[in-house]
């Protein structure tokens, strides 16, 4: 079984220019179990943040075309984050995993070799 042709992108950073009202709204959405918050990788992206709403982790799944590379995926994930209108510092840490390159080990097949 082959992994799906997608990139999984994780962006870690610091919020900037958030008012106390913005921070309170983020905390309220987190408490409400809003679909935007959580550890899942989705095309729209999901967000998790600390209790003070100062640092965040944004997870996004980006469909992969045959010629796409990790830079393309990172830019698409940044665009998804920007679409949510949350200000962040200019130095986010971006990690990209190309699932097309992952190897999947079949346990049944391995057991049959013993």
N, C-alpha and C positions, 0 to 999 in steps of 0.2 A: 504494500500500500504506500503510495507516494503522498508526501505532505502537500497541502494546498499551495497554489502559487501566490503566496502573500509574504509581505514583510511584517514583522511585529516591531513597532518602534516605541521605545520608552524615553520620555523626555522628563528630566528632573531639573527643577529650577526654583527661583525665588520670585514671589509676586512683587510687583512695584505699583505704586500709585493706587493702591486700594484704600478706599475710605473705610472708616469703622463700619459704616452701613454695608459696604460691599463684603467686608469680612464677616459680619453678622449674617448676611444672606448666604454666604458660602457655608458657614457653620450650620445654618438652618437646613439648607439643602442636603448636607451630609447627614444630619440627624433624621431627615425625612426619608432616607434611603432612596433618593432620587436616582433614576437610571444613569445619569451622567456621572455619578460617583461610584467607585468600586474598583476592583482589581482586574476586571475583564478587558480583553482587547477587542474593540469594536471599530467599525469604519468611522463612526462619528467621534470616537475617542471617549475615554473615561478618565476621571480625575480623582485623586486622593490628595488630601492635604493635612497638615498638622492642625492641632486644636486652635492655634493662633492664626491660622490661614496666612502663614508667612512663606512656607515652602510647599512645593507640590510635586506630584508625580502624575504625568499624563501618559496614558497608554492608548495606542492607536494601531489598528490593523489596516495595512495599505495593500490593495490588490497589486499583483506584480505582472506587468506585461513582459514578454520575452526579453526585451532590450533594457528593462529598468535595472538600475543599480541602487546601492544603498544611499547614495546622495539624493537620488530622485525620491526615494521613500522618505528620507529625513525631511525634505522640503515639503512633501505632501502632508506629513504629520504636523509640521510647524503651521501649515495653512489650516489644518483642522483645529489646532489649538487656537490660532488667531481668530477663527470663526466664532469662538465662544466669547470673545471680547474681554479677556482677562489680561491685564498688563503683567509682563514678566521681565526680569533682567535680561540683558543682552548676551549672557553667557550660560545658556542652559546646557546641561550634559545630555547628549543624545546617543542612545544605544540602538542599533538596528540589527535585527536577526532576519536573515533571508531563509525562510522555511523551505525554499526549493533546494537548498544545499544540505538540509538535515538528512541524516540517515536514520531509518526506522528499523529496529531490530525485531524480527518476528520470533517470539519465544517458542511457538509451536515448531517452527522450522529448526531452531537450535536444539530443542529437546530431541528431535528425531535423529540427530547426528550422534547422540551419545551411545 
